[in-house]
């Protein structure tokens, strides 16, 4: 569910796709992919308890890893991703997103084999089930 939401939003942002094209991957990217690219995955799910049924609202934590060879361009990409995800609400495909909240961002280690820069962003998604 969170994978289709993240991809569904970012693939429709021209400023993002101008930089990464279709290189927005759930889980992992190809080992020698062209940069820049984005990889995202679910970190965890916190269900909303109900007295007698399954959760009707989940808070899903998602981590995005952004990779690129040019630090300034990667910083621009990170800003674009945050601008388009933070506080987003609406329907993506058939998934109702109550809100997306930016949690934090930090730099990851550079890849020693490629010297690619690495930014990590984390978000929480409130998803109605």
Steps between C-alpha positions, in 0.01 A plus 500: 500500500769755596709407197225584255428827683860626495552397139157630399575846634862540389456363146255784432732781613671630187781670692585165666475291182710757314781397737438127555284403201330175605776398742275487809523151648327310780746292700825530306646634178704322240859478620650716227206725429537847356485778763318679638238255623266444794446179698227472762371237739262453789665520842193406705125518546314625808133397485223691676339270753128438491286315752374228272657515156806558290666840484329748269794741512868408481799725550773369273860614537691518174868569431624647173862479392606749232827437314692725264847594384452878528441621857318822405269321255426236764419770753260653246337160445461451876327837526263415215410165653432657839292783349279252315460240776486702823139572603361328191142379528273349237434179314782324318365224281243342729681588826367780719788693655392710799841662521871452448735654754872564454689359801869564430785507254866420531793412282597140461848371427638546150530180300876423506484330159314776315546814717122556478355735759211364707215687673248321721151634567233351724123556486188376674193429287150490652316254276129417527430131453 
